[in-house]
Amino acid sequence: MSNSSDGRNPNPNESERPPILKKSRTISVDEASLIPHHRSSAAAVRRVTTSPLPLPSFSPSPSFSVGIPAGDSPDGSTRDWYYPSFLGPQTSRNRTTVRPASRPPPVKPDRPVTAAGDVLGRSVLVERKRSEEVSDKSLRLITSSSSSAHPPSAAPTEERKLNRFIGNSLLFYLVSKFCGKLNNRTAALYTVIAMLLTPFLLYKYLDRISQIKTSLKKTSGSEEEVPLKKRVAYRVDVFFSVYPYAKLLALLFATILLIGFGGLALYAVSDGSLSEALWLSWTFVADSGNHADRVGVGPRIVSVLISSGGMLVFAMMLGLVSDAISEKVDSLRKGKSEVIEMNHILILGWSDKLGSLLKQLSIANKSLGGGVVVVLAERDKEEMEMDIAKLEFNFMGTSVICRSGSPLILADLKKVSVSKARAIIVLAADENADQSDARALRVVLSLAGVKEGLRGHVVVEMSDLDNEPLVKLVGGELIETVVAHDVIGRLMIQCALQPGLAQIWEDILGFENAEFYIKRWPELDGKCFQDVVISFPEAVPCGVKVAAMGGKIVINPDDDYVLKEGDEVLVIAEDDDTYAPGPLPEVDRSFLPNVVNPPKYPEKILFCGWRRDIDDMINVLESFLAPGSELWMFNEVPEKEREEKLIDGGLDLSGLTNIKLVHKEGNAVIRRHLENLPLETFDSILILADESVEDSIVHSDSRSLATLLLIRDIQSKRLPCKEAKINPTRHIGFSHSSWIREMQQASDKSIIISEILDSRTRNLVSVSRISDYVLSNELVSMALAMVAEDKQINRVLEELFAEEGNEMCIRPAEYYLYDQEELCFYDIMVRGRQRQEIVIGYRLASSERAVINPSKKTDTRKWSLDDVFVVICHGE
């Protein structure tokens, strides 16, 4: 009745009829938890109020009640929901109130509840309760923060913490909800997409992350911080630079990522298992053609992408392998690899003497079947090998190994096995003498710093005699020095006084013919040296290494010296394994011809050029020449400077008693300057390698050759009218020697000795026969090679080149025999011992070269007075 009074239709249509509402009752939380899920027959919209809600209080009671203020619904009723307007007018229902109850008995559901439904219902209620607790806590924090007495500066911090907490909670909730609705394949696909997009996002927003971090720190100061992208790039660069296998590890990591992500993508778009998808991903990476049998759009797209990545990985791997091989080949080509050798000869440095030095060492190792020579120089390995190949010389089984490096660096010395070498040769550099010797001194210091020690001795080529004591002081007993300038200077003096001596020195110093050897022969103990001289059919004994004198080598000892235990014999032989003592032969011990040594006559000698050791050459001449001799010095050095240099070199000008110095200033390559000299009056002319061009061997040889041609041309025009004035007393001891006369035929008066440093220039001059003889650096190379093979030979060479002691000379045949007398070489050796000389060879008048250590010493032959003999004798 009341409804009619309200104006409502008592018999409404079906569309106007209010819905039949179910009765509501109060339930507890425990009963509500048994409901598996909520099902409603009509759509409903939950009413949400926008007005501030009072902060609800949660009690630890397991039941709760919810109250909503009245009047919030559209019709002003107190219900917590309302129907949408498109469903028509609806009557309101009474509000359902949940009151706390004392654990009523469980309500049996209308239909059976499964275990899964029970669990799902409980999880939904727990999540809803957790979200309500979070909202309640958030509201409580907001309310408390607005009414707290903290300073204003603390409010933003609390707000940031609150916002971060709410954001993390919502993100966790959304992710958990989102992941709960995804299956494994969809999750795999999303994972692959996210991981592929992550690097691009990081690369784009990496600097922004650094900026945000900097702004949060609020650092004070104007220091500009390096962007994060640059720091990451720097770390990657350092990683690839420091670790040699970084590229390989990066490629391996990229391959694993490609196989992993590719397998996940295949698993997402195909029906197979994850393990099968990973295996297919590997096959696509390893072989790009395996994806041809894929079926479906998704699997085909994924397989094409994996195959493309596999091709890229393969290309990168091929590039890394190619780079590694190229680096290794380049390292081998540049000589950076280590030399694994023992008992080899090590040459430190590079000079124009290297070619002849390698040649002599190869000949020395021929009897051993070849050896190993290692060259360490500050040059490119390919350039060194090309220069050695240009020598066009057969190394006879000897291997030449080149390495690029500095002898001053211990790491480079270890690279060539310096501690295992049986001999080390330090070559002088092609530069200023002082600089070259200073560099040699630093190399010796580097060798002394090798921790493993040195197995062999060190042969150092010095440029200046004055620097020799310092190098020996630093190196100690292992150092043997060969002064190049000193050797060449002394040889030039000896050859100027005795023409033809240079060729003999070449034969003795070189390993091609006969050379010095020292060896012990116990069967010779107790024999006197007079018998030892004729005890070797294939060698010529020259001295004894006396054990009682600490191993001192005595050249040309007395005949009555008896060999004792431990003594060794110094001989000249073809090789160290080609000679041995034999029975004593029968010899003719007749007396010598009564020939008196001719007296010395004054000589006139010309020096063209200026050498650093010219003061030593003057001292040698002082000891060799007769009183009244003259030494003309023609060069571009002013006269006052000459005297200062000579005095600084240690020359006592006032102590010169046999020679007189005559100074002339001029250029030796200018004809008018040479024409002012009496060239036709000189007995010997020495063309020296001038100090001003000693840094360039080619320039020095060109200058010497030009001077030689000019002097010969001037002499050829002057000497015909001077023939009557030739002094016949010069070299009276050589009056019957056609060899000496041939050496003087070029000018009928003067002997010219040219100092040629390059062997190629020497060959040119020798073929043209415009100089009596030529000396070159090849003699120095021979001496270096001989000392490298046996350092004891250096004592022999030092004495033979010294001003005092024994020396090598050329004697005429009239000193030992009569004309056409038939004698064997042993007979001549015995006669030579009567003059306290050791005859080591001869040169026949009909031959062009001398024979050292003749093989058939017992064969008799007729000798001519035009023949000459080569002997080792005491200096006069």
JOCOR-V730225 format. One record per residue. PSI is psi in whole degrees, 0 to 359 (999 if undefined). D_LAST is the distance of its C-alpha to the last C-alpha in Angstrom with 1 decimal. Layout:
# JOCOR-V730225
psi:d_last
PSI:D_LAST
PSI:D_LAST
This chain:
# JOCOR-V730225
psi:d_last
321:168.6
333:166.2
325:164.2
322:167.1
340:167.6
358:164.0
16:164.6
152:162.7
122:164.0
335:165.6
75:164.9
161:161.6
177:160.0
326:157.1
333:154.7
351:156.3
130:156.7
152:154.3
152:152.1
118:153.1
140:151.1
152:150.2
144:151.1
153:148.4
165:147.9
129:145.6
160:142.8
172:140.1
323:136.3
321:136.3
321:138.8
330:136.9
343:133.8
347:135.5
122:136.1
315:133.5
162:133.6
126:135.9
132:138.0
141:140.3
346:142.8
155:142.6
141:139.9
151:139.6
126:137.6
135:136.6
132:137.6
128:134.9
145:135.7
351:133.7
153:135.0
131:133.1
146:133.8
145:134.3
112:131.5
155:132.7
131:132.2
129:131.1
155:132.6
0:131.2
143:134.4
348:133.9
159:136.6
165:136.7
148:139.1
131:138.4
137:140.6
131:140.7
147:142.8
157:146.0
4:146.4
344:143.0
165:144.2
326:145.6
8:149.2
6:148.9
168:149.3
64:147.2
157:145.4
8:141.7
167:141.6
154:143.5
149:144.0
160:142.6
334:145.0
353:144.9
0:146.6
177:149.7
131:151.7
149:151.1
148:152.7
157:150.7
161:150.3
150:150.1
136:146.8
124:145.2
133:144.4
116:142.1
152:143.1
142:141.5
159:143.1
81:142.8
73:141.0
165:143.8
146:143.9
138:141.6
132:143.3
127:143.2
158:142.0
330:144.2
158:141.7
141:139.0
124:135.7
166:132.6
321:129.6
318:127.5
320:130.1
314:130.4
319:126.7
320:126.6
316:129.5
319:128.0
322:124.7
316:126.5
321:128.4
317:125.3
319:123.4
318:126.4
321:126.8
319:123.0
323:123.2
322:126.3
321:124.5
316:121.6
318:124.0
318:125.9
321:122.7
315:121.5
323:124.9
322:124.8
320:121.3
317:122.4
317:125.6
326:123.8
329:121.0
334:123.6
6:125.4
164:122.5
16:121.4
158:117.7
159:115.9
334:115.8
339:112.0
340:112.5
313:115.0
324:112.4
315:110.3
322:113.3
319:114.3
317:110.9
318:111.0
315:114.5
318:113.6
318:110.5
317:112.6
318:115.4
316:113.0
321:111.2
316:114.5
321:115.9
316:112.7
319:112.8
316:116.4
318:116.0
318:113.0
322:114.9
319:118.0
317:115.9
332:114.0
334:117.1
352:118.5
148:115.3
178:114.5
319:111.0
318:110.2
319:111.2
321:109.2
319:106.2
315:106.6
325:107.0
318:103.9
316:101.8
317:103.1
318:102.5
329:98.9
326:98.1
337:99.5
314:97.9
320:94.3
319:95.7
319:97.9
318:95.1
325:92.8
321:95.5
18:96.8
317:93.7
327:93.2
325:96.9
319:96.6
321:93.8
319:96.0
319:99.0
322:97.0
320:95.7
327:99.2
324:100.5
331:97.9
51:98.7
141:95.3
153:95.1
165:92.3
18:90.9
132:88.0
118:87.9
141:87.8
133:85.8
149:88.3
326:88.6
320:87.8
322:84.4
319:83.7
317:84.6
322:82.5
317:79.5
320:80.0
319:80.1
317:77.0
320:75.1
316:76.5
336:75.2
322:71.8
316:71.1
122:72.4
333:70.8
21:73.8
319:76.3
319:77.1
319:77.8
320:80.0
319:81.9
319:82.5
318:83.7
318:86.0
322:87.4
317:88.0
318:89.9
318:92.0
317:92.8
319:93.9
308:95.9
323:97.7
320:98.2
319:99.8
318:102.1
319:103.1
321:103.9
326:105.8
329:107.9
1:108.8
178:109.2
358:111.3
177:108.5
170:107.1
321:104.3
321:101.9
323:102.7
320:102.2
320:98.7
317:97.7
322:99.0
319:97.0
318:93.8
324:94.5
323:95.1
317:91.8
324:89.9
110:91.7
348:93.4
356:95.6
348:97.5
4:99.9
335:101.7
14:104.5
145:105.6
133:109.3
153:110.8
311:109.8
307:108.4
325:106.2
318:104.9
314:103.9
318:102.2
323:100.4
318:99.2
319:97.8
318:96.1
322:94.6
317:93.3
323:91.7
319:90.2
322:88.7
318:87.2
318:85.8
320:84.3
319:82.8
318:81.3
319:79.9
321:78.5
319:76.8
317:75.3
317:74.0
319:72.6
319:70.9
317:69.5
319:68.0
318:66.7
320:65.0
316:63.4
320:62.2
323:61.0
318:59.2
322:57.5
324:56.7
1:55.2
41:53.0
353:54.9
160:55.4
145:53.4
121:50.8
85:51.6
160:48.4
151:46.1
36:42.5
168:41.9
126:39.0
127:40.0
122:38.5
119:39.6
174:39.7
133:39.6
177:37.1
350:36.1
351:33.4
322:36.2
308:37.0
329:33.6
315:33.3
322:36.7
314:35.8
321:32.7
324:34.9
319:37.6
322:35.4
327:34.1
3:37.8
319:39.0
339:38.8
5:41.0
14:43.6
161:42.6
195:42.3
127:43.4
124:41.5
131:43.4
123:42.7
117:44.2
161:44.2
59:46.6
164:47.8
140:50.9
320:50.6
321:52.1
319:49.6
317:46.6
323:48.1
318:48.8
323:45.3
323:43.9
332:46.5
347:45.3
335:41.9
50:43.8
140:41.5
116:42.7
1:41.9
44:42.5
353:44.9
131:43.1
132:45.5
116:44.5
126:46.9
139:47.0
141:48.6
125:49.5
177:48.8
130:46.6
349:43.8
352:44.9
125:48.3
325:48.7
321:51.6
326:49.5
320:46.7
331:49.3
333:50.6
19:47.5
55:47.3
328:44.2
345:44.7
2:44.7
142:41.6
343:38.7
143:36.2
127:36.6
123:34.5
111:35.0
147:34.3
141:33.6
154:36.6
69:36.6
194:37.2
144:35.7
316:32.5
318:34.1
320:37.2
316:35.4
325:33.5
320:36.8
319:38.5
322:35.8
319:36.4
324:40.1
319:39.7
321:37.7
320:40.6
319:43.1
324:41.4
339:41.4
3:45.1
121:46.0
324:48.5
347:48.0
169:44.3
134:41.5
325:40.9
182:37.5
167:34.4
126:33.8
117:31.0
126:31.0
119:29.5
152:28.6
334:28.5
131:27.0
332:24.1
338:26.2
356:29.0
316:27.1
325:27.9
319:31.6
320:31.9
326:30.3
320:32.5
317:35.6
332:34.8
212:33.5
340:32.0
349:33.4
130:31.3
128:28.1
145:26.7
113:24.9
110:24.2
310:25.0
321:23.9
317:20.6
311:19.9
319:21.1
314:19.3
322:15.8
322:16.8
321:18.1
314:15.0
321:13.0
330:16.1
325:16.5
331:13.2
87:13.8
139:17.6
353:19.2
332:16.9
321:19.7
325:22.1
320:20.0
324:19.7
319:23.5
324:24.1
319:22.3
328:23.5
153:27.0
2:29.6
330:30.9
241:28.5
147:26.1
175:24.8
141:23.6
149:26.3
127:26.7
152:29.7
137:31.1
100:32.3
331:34.5
347:34.9
357:31.2
133:31.8
353:31.3
148:29.0
159:25.5
333:22.6
324:22.3
329:25.8
327:25.4
325:22.8
22:25.6
351:28.5
111:28.7
332:30.2
18:29.8
165:26.5
107:22.9
137:21.9
341:18.5
185:19.1
137:21.9
106:23.8
118:24.8
326:28.4
342:28.3
25:25.7
27:27.8
20:26.4
138:22.8
121:20.6
113:17.9
137:15.6
61:14.5
177:16.4
155:17.1
330:19.6
8:22.2
129:22.5
129:26.1
136:27.3
174:30.0
130:32.9
346:31.9
146:28.3
155:27.5
130:25.2
124:22.9
165:23.3
116:23.2
168:26.9
321:29.5
166:31.6
347:32.1
17:35.1
3:34.0
155:32.1
151:33.0
146:31.9
187:33.7
154:34.4
131:31.6
166:31.7
125:31.9
160:28.6
112:27.8
40:25.5
169:25.3
158:22.5
158:19.7
146:20.3
84:19.0
129:16.5
137:13.9
132:10.8
148:12.1
160:11.2
143:10.5
151:13.9
146:15.5
160:16.6
118:19.6
144:19.7
130:22.9
119:23.6
110:27.2
173:28.5
127:27.8
158:26.4
324:26.9
31:23.2
334:22.2
324:21.0
322:18.4
324:17.3
322:17.1
322:14.9
316:12.4
322:12.7
324:12.3
336:8.8
323:7.9
159:10.5
158:11.2
146:14.0
4:17.4
156:16.7
141:19.7
109:20.3
133:23.9
112:25.6
112:28.8
182:31.0
0:34.4
130:33.4
152:34.9
321:32.5
319:33.8
327:33.4
311:29.8
320:28.9
318:30.9
321:29.3
320:25.7
319:26.8
329:28.6
354:25.5
12:23.7
130:21.7
100:21.9
325:22.6
344:22.9
2:19.4
113:17.7
335:16.4
334:14.3
154:16.7
129:20.5
132:22.7
119:25.7
133:28.3
135:30.9
134:33.6
176:35.2
126:35.9
352:33.6
7:36.6
124:38.8
316:38.6
333:39.7
322:37.0
328:34.3
343:36.0
355:35.4
146:31.6
71:30.1
334:28.9
352:28.6
352:26.0
138:23.3
322:20.3
143:20.1
125:22.8
118:22.5
108:26.0
150:26.0
110:28.9
144:30.6
330:31.5
339:35.1
22:35.7
342:33.5
336:36.7
112:37.8
321:35.5
316:37.8
319:38.0
316:34.2
324:33.8
320:36.7
317:35.2
320:31.8
319:33.7
318:35.8
319:33.0
316:31.3
318:34.6
317:35.3
317:31.9
323:32.3
318:35.8
319:35.1
322:32.3
335:34.6
340:37.2
326:35.0
329:32.6
323:35.2
0:36.1
7:32.5
325:31.5
343:31.8
11:29.3
135:26.4
112:23.3
354:22.6
350:19.3
135:17.5
52:15.5
332:16.6
344:14.8
23:17.2
333:20.2
9:22.2
113:21.4
334:24.6
316:23.0
321:20.9
323:24.0
324:26.1
339:23.9
4:24.5
338:28.2
325:29.4
357:28.8
10:27.4
300:24.9
146:23.7
126:22.1
125:23.9
116:22.7
134:25.7
102:25.9
124:29.0
327:30.3
129:33.3
331:32.8
321:36.0
323:34.6
319:31.4
322:33.6
315:35.6
322:32.6
320:31.2
320:34.6
340:35.1
41:31.7
359:31.5
146:27.9
319:24.9
158:24.1
135:25.4
148:24.2
178:26.9
352:28.0
327:28.4
322:24.8
319:25.7
321:28.9
317:27.1
319:24.9
316:28.1
320:30.0
318:27.4
327:27.3
322:31.1
325:31.5
110:29.2
342:27.9
335:25.5
339:23.4
328:22.6
323:20.4
313:18.4
321:18.1
320:17.3
321:14.2
333:13.1
351:13.9
165:12.6
328:10.0
161:8.7
206:9.0
152:9.2
167:9.4
131:11.5
166:10.7
124:13.3
145:13.3
157:16.3
336:18.9
347:18.9
339:15.9
344:18.3
171:21.9
163:24.4
132:26.4
24:29.1
139:28.2
115:29.9
154:27.8
170:27.9
329:25.0
321:25.2
319:24.6
325:21.4
320:20.2
320:21.0
326:19.2
326:16.1
335:16.5
338:16.4
11:12.7
40:12.2
155:12.3
112:15.2
119:16.8
349:18.8
183:20.5
166:21.0
121:22.7
155:25.4
333:26.1
2:29.5
161:28.6
336:27.9
155:25.9
157:23.3
118:24.6
133:23.0
69:24.4
146:26.8
316:30.2
83:31.3
342:28.6
353:31.0
132:32.3
151:31.3
164:30.8
133:30.0
149:26.6
153:26.0
348:23.1
351:23.4
159:22.3
158:18.9
148:17.4
125:15.8
161:13.5
121:11.9
168:8.8
141:6.4
144:3.7
999:0.0
